[in-house]
Amino acid sequence: FKQKTAYDISACLVGSEMCIRDSYRTIGINLKSMNGQYSKNNVLGQLAIVLHAHLPYVRKNEKNSLEEDWLFQAILECYIPLLQSIESSKNENPLNTKLTISLSPTLLSLLNNKKIQETFPSWIETRNDFLNELPKEEKNASAFLMNNLNDKYLYWQKCSGNLIEKFRVLNNSGNLDILTCAATHGYLPILRENPETVKGQINTAIRNHENIFGTKPLGIWLPECAYYENLDEMLFNSGIRYAILDGHGILNATPRPRYGVYAPICSKKGVAFFGRDSESTLPVWSAKDGFPGDKVYREFHKDLGWELPISKLQKKGISTKRPLGLKFHKITDDEVPLGEKAFYLENEAKKKVAEHADSYLLARSKQLEKLTLSSSFKPLLVAPFDAELFGHWWYEGPFFIENILKNSSKYSIKLTNLKEFLIQKPNLQICDPSPSSWGQGGYHNYWINDANAWIVPEITKAGSTFVDLCSRNFNNDLSPRLFKQAARELLLSESSDWSFILRAGTTTELAKERIERHLFRFWKIVEMIKNHSKINLKFLEDIEEEDKVFPDINIDDWRK
């Protein structure tokens, strides 16, 4: 089903008798809710906002690299502001401060890296220097940005750069439900030819999550929400009990779900699947009509890094022109060229984002009221987004989230997270989900097309070779190290981010270089494993240092 029709189809299904003979299963998670009870009688239904926080493994032993900028801009504009918004709401309204967030294993590995943590302060200092050197008018206009840099850096200092601990505290309090993701965000449907490579992605992620948070994850964000037949069996066997799909993954399930996307389903293997509600996401996602396009919001594309002379950038060790994360103009109007954009006014934007949050909540309350056909059915709206939308792409996004968290109860909306919903042990209809993704077209064409299809046979061949190697015995003293690093390089080559970039046509050379780099390293190690007399120890040590990810990787995951 196309996105536009998903809501209409779901609404028609609610309360229908078409599934009267369907089977149901009570599914629950044996955990106690930590924040008390919330009266169901006072609410129209529930809203679960799900954020997917992810960056590819972009660590590079090079200061001021583009990859370093990706991470630090996400920390500055998205992760710290979101943590501040959640913590602020928790202080005011702990009972209704509920979010689900997936933290991908590669992102966690980057946030957990001590060298990266040590580099962030100098990155902030460089940006402060650029702002201080601006002419008076621009310096005054960017004062809010200087304040923001200092505020976020102060937050960073207070937690000693340990953002993971901040997430852990909110998870333990029940305000957050932290999900895992596939290890390197591999697009699982194109890995299925070698099932062990899918298992390697999932089990490595679970082990990484447990190593960092101390508990095994029960929920997973499938990369690109991509599902294929019988994936639920592998998820269940790995300890995963719930995941999110795009709406048509639920609507096209067999049999057709009685409540559409407004209640999760349970697969025959015992995994619950929540479906995206397009009406709850379009006000934010829509490039044409969504909130982020309002003229008072910050203009994403006008960045100081494009406008400074290359000589000034090079003095700070930045070799090429690129975005610095220093933006202090507003959208103004779609028809206005970048060079004529007006200066950003922070108070004006904060007022507008509060209005947009109220508008969003009012629309959800009306939607829930329309869907609540009887007292026995309380609909659940699931609104999944990329976390980086909030703060990086849409600068005001974290304020939007904060307003939603603080004000939802005024609109008779109970906020929940996916774990909390399942703790209530609801009766879920047993259905087999449909193969799907949340990519353009709803299936797999964004990751298999003329721009990136060449990757599939390359990673399939590498995966098949590695599965075969793992099923044989090698007695060399260096074999465990070689196998583990080969597994890391294989995982890194499978990242869906590079395929996405190639299709989108953005930093294509970087994406191609990343894939080829990891595959080259993989095959080099395979050669060493097969010919142990030709081991290049210096090469191994160098890539172990640069691709320092998943220390607890287990080769058994790739054995047949």
C-alpha positions as CSV (number, residue, x, y, z in Angstrom):
1,F,0.0,0.0,0.0
2,K,1.2,3.5,-0.7
3,Q,1.8,5.8,2.2
4,K,-1.2,8.0,1.4
5,T,-3.7,5.1,1.6
6,A,-2.3,3.4,4.7
7,Y,-4.4,5.4,7.2
8,D,-7.6,5.0,5.2
9,I,-7.1,1.2,4.9
10,S,-6.4,0.9,8.6
11,A,-9.4,3.0,9.6
12,C,-11.7,0.8,7.6
13,L,-10.3,-2.3,9.4
14,V,-10.8,-1.0,12.9
15,G,-13.8,-2.8,14.5
16,S,-14.6,-4.8,11.4
17,E,-15.7,-8.4,11.6
18,M,-13.4,-9.6,8.9
19,C,-11.0,-11.2,11.4
20,I,-13.6,-12.6,13.8
21,R,-12.0,-16.1,13.7
22,D,-8.4,-14.9,14.0
23,S,-6.2,-16.3,16.8
24,Y,-4.8,-14.1,19.5
25,R,-1.9,-14.5,21.8
26,T,-1.2,-12.7,25.1
27,I,2.3,-11.4,25.0
28,G,4.1,-9.6,27.8
29,I,7.4,-8.8,29.2
30,N,8.0,-9.8,32.8
31,L,9.2,-6.4,34.1
32,K,7.5,-4.2,36.6
33,S,6.6,-0.7,35.5
34,M,8.7,1.7,37.5
35,N,6.6,4.8,37.2
36,G,3.3,3.8,38.8
37,Q,-0.1,3.5,37.1
38,Y,-1.8,5.8,34.6
39,S,-5.5,5.8,34.6
40,K,-6.8,4.4,31.3
41,N,-10.2,6.0,31.8
42,N,-8.8,9.5,31.3
43,V,-7.2,8.9,27.9
44,L,-8.3,8.5,24.4
45,G,-5.5,6.3,23.5
46,Q,-1.7,6.0,23.5
47,L,1.1,7.5,21.4
48,A,4.5,5.9,21.1
49,I,7.2,8.1,19.5
50,V,10.1,5.9,18.4
51,L,13.5,7.5,17.5
52,H,16.2,5.7,15.6
53,A,19.6,7.1,16.5
54,H,22.3,5.8,14.1
55,L,25.6,6.8,12.4
56,P,27.8,4.4,10.4
57,Y,31.1,3.6,12.0
58,V,32.9,6.8,10.8
59,R,36.0,6.6,13.0
60,K,39.0,7.7,11.1
61,N,42.6,8.4,12.4
62,E,42.5,11.9,10.9
63,K,41.7,15.1,12.8
64,N,39.0,17.4,11.3
65,S,37.8,14.7,8.9
66,L,34.3,14.8,7.3
67,E,33.4,11.7,9.2
68,E,34.4,13.3,12.5
69,D,32.1,16.2,11.6
70,W,29.1,13.9,11.1
71,L,29.5,12.5,14.6
72,F,30.2,15.7,16.5
73,Q,27.4,17.7,14.7
74,A,25.0,14.9,15.7
75,I,26.2,15.0,19.3
76,L,25.9,18.8,19.4
77,E,22.6,19.3,17.6
78,C,20.7,16.0,18.3
79,Y,21.9,13.7,21.1
80,I,22.7,16.2,23.8
81,P,19.6,18.4,23.0
82,L,17.3,15.3,23.1
83,L,18.8,14.2,26.4
84,Q,18.2,17.7,27.8
85,S,14.6,17.7,26.6
86,I,13.8,14.3,28.0
87,E,15.4,15.1,31.3
88,S,13.6,18.4,31.6
89,S,10.3,16.7,30.9
90,K,11.0,14.0,33.3
91,N,11.5,16.6,36.1
92,E,8.1,18.1,35.4
93,N,6.1,15.1,34.3
94,P,7.9,11.8,35.0
95,L,4.7,9.7,34.5
96,N,4.1,10.8,30.9
97,T,7.7,11.2,29.8
98,K,8.0,8.1,27.6
99,L,10.0,7.5,24.5
100,T,11.5,4.6,22.6
101,I,14.9,5.1,21.1
102,S,17.2,2.7,19.2
103,L,20.9,3.3,19.7
104,S,22.7,1.5,16.9
105,P,25.8,-0.5,17.9
106,T,28.1,1.5,15.6
107,L,26.8,4.8,17.2
108,L,27.3,3.3,20.7
109,S,30.9,2.3,19.7
110,L,31.6,5.8,18.6
111,L,30.1,7.4,21.7
112,N,32.0,4.9,23.9
113,N,35.4,5.7,22.3
114,K,37.8,7.6,24.6
115,K,39.8,9.2,21.8
116,I,36.7,10.6,20.2
117,Q,35.5,11.9,23.6
118,E,38.9,13.7,24.0
119,T,38.6,15.3,20.6
120,F,35.1,16.8,20.9
121,P,36.2,19.8,23.1
122,S,38.8,21.0,20.5
123,W,36.1,20.6,17.8
124,I,33.8,22.9,19.8
125,E,36.6,25.4,20.4
126,T,37.3,25.6,16.6
127,R,33.7,26.5,15.9
128,N,33.7,29.1,18.7
129,D,36.8,30.7,17.1
130,F,35.0,30.9,13.7
131,L,32.0,32.7,15.3
132,N,34.3,35.1,17.3
133,E,36.0,36.2,14.0
134,L,32.7,37.2,12.3
135,P,31.9,40.8,11.5
136,K,29.8,42.6,14.1
137,E,26.4,42.1,12.5
138,E,26.9,38.4,11.8
139,K,28.4,37.9,15.2
140,N,25.4,39.4,16.9
141,A,23.0,37.3,14.8
142,S,24.9,34.2,15.7
143,A,25.0,34.9,19.5
144,F,22.3,32.2,20.0
145,L,24.7,29.7,18.4
146,M,27.6,30.7,20.6
147,N,25.3,30.2,23.6
148,N,24.2,26.9,22.3
149,L,27.8,25.7,21.8
150,N,28.7,26.7,25.3
151,D,25.5,25.1,26.8
152,K,26.1,21.8,25.1
153,Y,29.8,21.8,26.0
154,L,28.9,22.4,29.6
155,Y,26.5,19.4,29.5
156,W,29.3,17.4,28.0
157,Q,31.8,18.4,30.7
158,K,29.3,17.6,33.5
159,C,28.9,14.0,32.4
160,S,32.6,13.7,31.3
161,G,31.5,13.0,27.8
162,N,29.7,9.9,28.9
163,L,26.3,10.3,27.0
164,I,25.7,6.6,27.2
165,E,25.4,6.8,31.0
166,K,22.8,9.5,30.5
167,F,20.8,7.2,28.3
168,R,21.3,4.3,30.7
169,V,19.8,6.3,33.6
170,L,16.7,7.2,31.6
171,N,16.3,3.5,30.5
172,N,16.6,2.3,34.0
173,S,13.9,4.7,35.2
174,G,11.5,3.5,32.5
175,N,11.3,6.8,30.7
176,L,13.2,5.4,27.8
177,D,13.0,2.0,26.1
178,I,16.4,1.5,24.4
179,L,16.3,-0.8,21.4
180,T,19.3,-2.3,19.6
181,C,19.7,-2.4,15.8
182,A,21.7,-4.7,13.5
183,A,25.4,-4.5,14.2
184,T,26.4,-2.2,11.3
185,H,22.9,-1.4,10.1
186,G,23.2,-4.1,7.4
187,Y,20.1,-4.3,5.1
188,L,19.0,-7.8,6.2
189,P,16.9,-8.8,3.2
190,I,20.0,-8.7,0.9
191,L,22.1,-10.7,3.3
192,R,19.6,-13.5,3.6
193,E,21.3,-15.8,1.0
194,N,23.8,-16.5,3.8
195,P,21.6,-16.7,6.9
196,E,24.7,-16.8,9.2
197,T,25.6,-13.3,8.1
198,V,22.1,-12.1,9.3
199,K,22.7,-13.9,12.5
200,G,26.1,-12.3,12.8
201,Q,24.5,-8.8,12.4
202,I,21.8,-9.5,15.1
203,N,23.8,-11.4,17.7
204,T,26.8,-9.0,17.5
205,A,24.4,-6.2,18.1
206,I,22.7,-7.9,21.1
207,R,26.1,-8.8,22.6
208,N,27.3,-5.2,22.1
209,H,24.2,-3.8,23.8
210,E,24.5,-6.1,26.8
211,N,28.2,-5.3,27.1
212,I,27.4,-1.5,27.3
213,F,24.1,-1.5,29.2
214,G,24.3,-4.6,31.2
215,T,21.1,-6.1,30.0
216,K,20.1,-7.9,26.8
217,P,17.8,-5.8,24.5
218,L,14.2,-7.1,24.0
219,G,13.4,-4.8,21.1
220,I,15.2,-4.1,17.8
221,W,15.0,-1.5,15.1
222,L,15.4,-3.5,11.9
223,P,17.6,-1.4,9.6
224,E,15.3,0.6,7.3
225,C,12.5,-1.3,9.0
226,A,13.2,-4.0,6.4
227,Y,11.6,-7.4,7.0
228,Y,11.6,-10.6,5.0
229,E,9.8,-13.9,5.5
230,N,10.7,-15.9,8.6
231,L,13.1,-13.3,9.9
232,D,11.0,-13.4,13.1
233,E,12.3,-16.9,13.8
234,M,15.9,-15.8,13.9
235,L,14.9,-12.7,16.0
236,F,13.0,-14.9,18.5
237,N,15.9,-17.4,18.8
238,S,18.3,-14.5,19.5
239,G,16.0,-13.2,22.4
240,I,14.3,-10.4,20.5
241,R,10.6,-10.0,21.3
242,Y,9.5,-6.9,19.4
243,A,10.3,-4.7,16.4
244,I,8.9,-1.9,14.2
245,L,7.7,-2.1,10.6
246,D,6.3,0.4,8.2
247,G,2.6,0.4,8.0
248,H,2.2,-1.8,5.0
249,G,4.3,-4.5,6.7
250,I,1.4,-4.8,9.1
251,L,-1.5,-4.0,6.8
252,N,-0.4,-6.7,4.3
253,A,0.1,-9.3,7.1
254,T,-1.6,-12.7,6.9
255,P,-4.3,-12.7,8.0
256,R,-5.2,-9.1,7.7
257,P,-5.0,-7.5,11.2
258,R,-8.3,-6.5,12.7
259,Y,-7.0,-3.2,14.1
260,G,-4.7,-2.3,11.3
261,V,-1.6,-0.4,12.5
262,Y,-3.4,0.7,15.7
263,A,-2.4,-2.3,17.6
264,P,0.7,-4.5,17.3
265,I,0.5,-8.0,15.9
266,C,2.3,-11.1,17.1
267,S,4.0,-13.5,14.6
268,K,3.6,-17.2,14.9
269,K,7.2,-17.4,16.2
270,G,6.3,-15.1,19.1
271,V,7.7,-11.7,18.0
272,A,5.5,-8.6,18.3
273,F,5.5,-6.1,15.5
274,F,4.4,-2.5,15.7
275,G,3.4,-0.6,12.6
276,R,4.1,3.0,11.6
277,D,1.1,5.2,11.5
278,S,1.6,7.6,8.5
279,E,-0.9,10.2,9.8
280,S,1.2,10.6,13.0
281,T,4.5,10.9,11.1
282,L,3.6,13.0,8.0
283,P,3.3,16.3,9.8
284,V,7.0,16.0,10.7
285,W,8.3,14.0,7.7
286,S,6.6,15.7,4.8
287,A,9.1,17.8,2.9
288,K,6.3,19.8,1.3
289,D,3.8,20.4,4.2
290,G,5.7,19.3,7.3
291,F,6.4,21.5,10.3
292,P,10.2,21.7,9.7
293,G,9.7,23.8,6.5
294,D,8.2,26.8,8.4
295,K,9.8,30.0,7.4
296,V,10.9,31.0,10.9
297,Y,12.9,27.8,11.5
298,R,16.6,27.6,10.9
299,E,17.8,27.2,7.4
300,F,19.7,23.9,7.1
301,H,21.5,24.5,3.9
302,K,23.1,27.9,4.6
303,D,26.2,27.0,6.6
304,L,29.2,29.2,7.4
305,G,31.5,26.5,6.2
306,W,30.5,27.1,2.6
307,E,31.1,30.8,2.8
308,L,34.4,31.2,4.6
309,P,37.5,31.5,2.4
310,I,39.4,28.1,2.1
311,S,42.4,29.8,3.6
312,K,40.6,30.4,6.9
313,L,39.4,26.8,7.0
314,Q,42.9,25.5,6.3
315,K,44.3,27.6,9.2
316,K,42.1,25.5,11.4
317,G,43.2,22.2,9.8
318,I,40.1,21.8,7.7
319,S,41.2,20.9,4.2
320,T,38.0,21.4,2.2
321,K,34.9,23.5,2.2
322,R,32.0,21.7,3.9
323,P,29.3,22.3,6.5
324,L,30.7,23.3,9.9
325,G,27.3,23.1,11.8
326,L,27.3,26.9,12.0
327,K,24.0,28.1,10.7
328,F,22.4,31.3,11.8
329,H,19.8,32.2,9.1
330,K,16.2,31.2,8.9
331,I,14.3,29.6,6.0
332,T,12.6,33.0,5.3
333,D,10.8,31.7,2.2
334,D,11.3,28.8,-0.2
335,E,11.7,31.3,-3.1
336,V,14.4,33.3,-1.4
337,P,18.0,32.4,-2.5
338,L,20.4,31.3,0.2
339,G,22.4,34.5,-0.1
340,E,19.3,36.6,0.8
341,K,18.1,34.6,3.8
342,A,17.2,36.7,6.9
343,F,18.9,36.2,10.2
344,Y,17.5,33.5,12.6
345,L,15.5,34.7,15.6
346,E,15.5,32.0,18.3
347,N,12.6,33.3,20.4
348,E,10.4,33.5,17.3
349,A,11.3,29.9,16.4
350,K,10.6,28.6,19.9
351,K,7.2,30.2,19.9
352,K,6.4,28.6,16.6
353,V,7.6,25.1,17.7
354,A,5.4,25.3,20.7
355,E,2.4,26.1,18.4
356,H,3.4,23.2,16.1
357,A,3.6,20.8,19.1
358,D,0.1,21.8,20.2
359,S,-1.2,21.4,16.7
360,Y,0.3,18.0,16.5
361,L,-1.2,16.9,19.8
362,L,-4.6,18.3,18.9
363,A,-4.6,16.3,15.6
364,R,-3.6,13.1,17.4
365,S,-6.3,13.5,20.0
366,K,-8.9,14.0,17.2
367,Q,-7.5,11.0,15.4
368,L,-7.6,8.8,18.6
369,E,-11.2,10.0,19.3
370,K,-12.2,8.9,15.8
371,L,-10.6,5.5,16.3
372,T,-11.9,4.8,19.7
373,L,-15.1,3.0,18.7
374,S,-15.6,1.2,22.1
375,S,-14.3,1.3,25.6
376,S,-12.7,-2.1,25.1
377,F,-10.3,-0.8,22.4
378,K,-7.8,1.9,23.1
379,P,-5.8,2.6,19.9
380,L,-2.0,2.9,19.8
381,L,-0.3,5.4,17.4
382,V,3.3,4.5,16.6
383,A,5.3,7.4,15.2
384,P,8.9,6.3,14.2
385,F,11.5,8.8,13.0
386,D,15.2,9.1,12.5
387,A,16.5,10.7,15.7
388,E,18.9,12.9,13.7
389,L,15.9,14.7,12.2
390,F,15.4,16.3,15.6
391,G,18.1,18.9,16.0
392,H,20.4,18.2,13.0
393,W,18.0,18.5,10.1
394,W,15.3,20.3,12.0
395,Y,17.1,22.5,14.5
396,E,14.0,23.1,16.6
397,G,13.1,19.4,16.7
398,P,14.3,18.7,20.3
399,F,12.1,21.6,21.5
400,F,9.2,20.0,19.6
401,I,9.8,16.7,21.4
402,E,10.0,18.4,24.8
403,N,6.7,20.2,24.2
404,I,5.1,16.9,23.2
405,L,6.4,15.2,26.3
406,K,5.3,18.0,28.7
407,N,1.8,18.7,27.2
408,S,0.4,15.4,25.8
409,S,-1.7,14.7,28.9
410,K,-3.6,18.0,28.3
411,Y,-4.9,16.4,25.2
412,S,-5.9,13.1,26.9
413,I,-3.0,11.3,25.2
414,K,-1.0,8.7,27.2
415,L,2.6,8.6,26.0
416,T,4.1,5.2,26.2
417,N,7.1,3.3,25.0
418,L,7.0,-0.1,23.3
419,K,8.3,-2.1,26.3
420,E,5.8,-0.4,28.6
421,F,3.0,-1.3,26.2
422,L,3.9,-5.0,26.2
423,I,4.4,-5.1,30.0
424,Q,0.6,-4.7,30.1
425,K,0.4,-8.2,28.5
426,P,-2.1,-7.2,25.7
427,N,-3.9,-9.8,23.6
428,L,-2.3,-9.6,20.2
429,Q,-3.6,-11.0,16.9
430,I,-1.4,-13.7,15.5
431,C,-0.3,-12.7,12.0
432,D,2.7,-13.2,9.7
433,P,4.1,-9.7,8.8
434,S,4.6,-8.8,5.1
435,P,8.0,-8.3,3.5
436,S,8.5,-4.5,3.5
437,S,10.8,-1.6,4.3
438,W,10.2,2.1,5.1
439,G,12.4,3.1,2.1
440,Q,11.1,4.8,-1.0
441,G,8.5,2.5,-2.7
442,G,8.1,0.5,0.5
443,Y,10.2,-2.4,-0.4
444,H,13.9,-3.0,-1.4
445,N,14.5,-1.0,-4.6
446,Y,16.4,1.8,-2.8
447,W,19.1,-0.6,-1.8
448,I,19.1,-2.6,-5.0
449,N,19.3,-0.4,-8.1
450,D,21.6,0.8,-10.8
451,A,23.6,2.9,-8.4
452,N,24.4,0.3,-5.8
453,A,23.4,-3.2,-7.0
454,W,27.1,-4.0,-7.6
455,I,27.5,-4.2,-3.8
456,V,25.2,-7.2,-3.3
457,P,27.3,-9.9,-5.1
458,E,30.5,-8.5,-3.4
459,I,29.2,-8.8,0.1
460,T,27.4,-12.0,-0.6
461,K,30.6,-13.6,-1.9
462,A,32.5,-12.3,1.1
463,G,29.8,-13.6,3.5
464,S,29.7,-17.0,1.9
465,T,33.5,-17.3,2.1
466,F,33.6,-16.3,5.8
467,V,30.8,-18.7,6.7
468,D,32.8,-21.5,5.1
469,L,36.0,-20.5,6.8
470,C,34.3,-20.3,10.2
471,S,33.1,-23.9,9.8
472,R,36.7,-25.2,9.4
473,N,39.5,-25.5,11.9
474,F,42.6,-23.3,11.9
475,N,45.2,-23.9,14.6
476,N,47.5,-20.9,14.1
477,D,48.1,-18.8,17.2
478,L,46.9,-15.7,15.4
479,S,43.8,-17.3,14.0
480,P,41.4,-15.9,16.7
481,R,42.6,-12.4,16.1
482,L,42.4,-12.8,12.3
483,F,38.9,-14.3,12.3
484,K,37.6,-11.6,14.6
485,Q,39.0,-8.8,12.5
486,A,37.7,-10.4,9.4
487,A,34.3,-10.5,10.9
488,R,34.5,-6.8,11.8
489,E,35.5,-5.9,8.2
490,L,32.7,-8.0,6.8
491,L,30.2,-6.3,9.1
492,L,31.4,-2.9,8.2
493,S,31.3,-3.6,4.5
494,E,27.6,-4.6,4.9
495,S,26.4,-1.3,6.3
496,S,23.3,-0.1,4.4
497,D,24.4,3.6,4.8
498,W,26.9,3.3,1.9
499,S,24.2,1.8,-0.4
500,F,21.9,4.6,0.6
501,I,24.4,7.3,-0.1
502,L,25.2,5.8,-3.5
503,R,21.5,5.8,-4.4
504,A,21.0,9.4,-3.0
505,G,24.0,10.6,-5.0
506,T,25.5,12.7,-2.1
507,T,29.0,11.8,-0.8
508,T,29.3,8.9,-3.3
509,E,33.1,8.8,-3.5
510,L,33.3,8.4,0.3
511,A,30.7,5.7,0.3
512,K,32.4,3.7,-2.5
513,E,35.8,4.1,-0.8
514,R,34.4,2.8,2.5
515,I,32.9,-0.3,1.0
516,E,36.1,-1.1,-1.0
517,R,38.3,-0.3,2.0
518,H,36.5,-2.9,4.3
519,L,36.3,-5.5,1.6
520,F,40.0,-5.1,0.7
521,R,40.8,-5.5,4.4
522,F,38.5,-8.5,4.6
523,W,40.0,-10.4,1.7
524,K,43.6,-9.5,2.9
525,I,42.8,-11.2,6.2
526,V,41.2,-14.2,4.5
527,E,44.4,-14.6,2.6
528,M,46.4,-14.5,5.8
529,I,44.1,-17.1,7.4
530,K,44.5,-19.5,4.5
531,N,48.3,-18.9,4.2
532,H,49.3,-18.3,7.8
533,S,53.0,-18.1,6.8
534,K,52.3,-14.8,5.1
535,I,50.8,-12.9,8.0
536,N,51.4,-9.1,7.9
537,L,51.3,-8.3,11.6
538,K,51.7,-4.5,11.0
539,F,48.7,-4.5,8.7
540,L,46.6,-6.4,11.2
541,E,47.6,-4.1,14.1
542,D,46.8,-1.0,12.1
543,I,43.3,-2.0,11.1
544,E,42.6,-3.4,14.6
545,E,43.3,0.1,15.8
546,E,41.3,2.0,13.2
547,D,38.3,-0.4,13.0
548,K,38.2,-0.8,16.8
549,V,34.6,-2.0,17.1
550,F,32.8,-4.9,18.8
551,P,35.5,-6.2,21.1
552,D,33.2,-9.1,22.2
553,I,32.5,-10.4,18.7
554,N,31.9,-14.1,18.5
555,I,32.9,-16.1,15.4
556,D,30.5,-18.9,16.4
557,D,27.7,-16.6,15.0
558,W,28.9,-17.3,11.5
559,R,29.3,-21.1,11.8
560,K,26.8,-23.3,10.0
